[in-house]
Amino acid sequence: MNKIILIGGGSASGKTYIVTRVLKKLNNENITHISMDDYYKDLSNLSEEERKKVNFDHPKSLDWKLMVQQLKDLKAGKSIDKPKYNFVIHNREKETEKVEPNKIILVEGIMALVNADLRKISDMRVFISCIRERRFLRRLIRDHEERGRSYESIIEQYFATVQPMFEEIIQPSKNYADVVLENSGFENKAIDVLAKIIEEMANS
């Protein structure tokens, strides 16, 4: 049976960066990367202004039922039609993405370790730890440059929902991790450790 590795951590803690570097380092075709962001609920019933006000850092913002079922399918060797999320419009796209099963499925997102049903079907749980100041600066730069958001809106959202939800929900999920990797200036070490873990699981 295929194996699922969960990779959680605060927003802008470096999860995607580390996973991308690990995949490049391993260059292993038996590994598939799934972003939990694609499982944000469909908000087509709301206006764009209303969607901007949604707390995307709360577990209620995710379609857990669909995510867990699709990951179960991938683990069992079945392909899925994964939803695709668009950060610019704060909603799912109409098109889905065909994802084939693979030996290792990396599931990455801020709430990767939060849900009990998701943890239950996983084979390894990793938490990327990063100091608050570094996460804030990374998010400020990323959301402005990559997602076209104003600095004012980024800062407002960060202190209204991102940081409070980190303290209430994301940080406590660290207790469920099998491995905690520090990413506050030690990216290369975190990449090497995660790459070794994934490689061993892929070859076992």
SULWOMO-V330594 format. One record per pair of residues at least 24 apart in sequence whose ideal C-beta (glycine too) atoms are under 6 Angstrom apart, sorted by the first residue. I is the first residue (numbers start at 1). J is the second residue. Records with the same first field share a line. If there is no record, write none. Layout:
I: J  J
//
This chain:
1: 75
2: 75  101  103
3: 104  123  201
4: 75  105  122  123
5: 106  124
6: 107  112  113  122  125
7: 108  112  126
8: 112  113  127  173
9: 127  128
10: 135  166  170
11: 110  139  162
12: 135  138  139
13: 128  130  135  183
14: 128  130  183
15: 108  128
18: 190  191
19: 106  108
21: 191
22: 191  194  195
25: 195
26: 195
28: 202
30: 102  103  104  202
31: 104
32: 102  105
33: 106
34: 107
35: 108
36: 109
37: 85
38: 82  83  84  85
39: 63  67
40: 85
42: 92
43: 91
51: 90
52: 90
55: 161
57: 161  162  165
58: 165
59: 111  114
64: 115
68: 117  118
72: 121
74: 101  105
77: 101
87: 147
103: 202
104: 202
110: 170
113: 173  176
114: 173
119: 176
124: 178
125: 176  177  178
126: 179
127: 174  177  180
128: 181  183
129: 180  182
130: 183  184
131: 184
134: 184
//
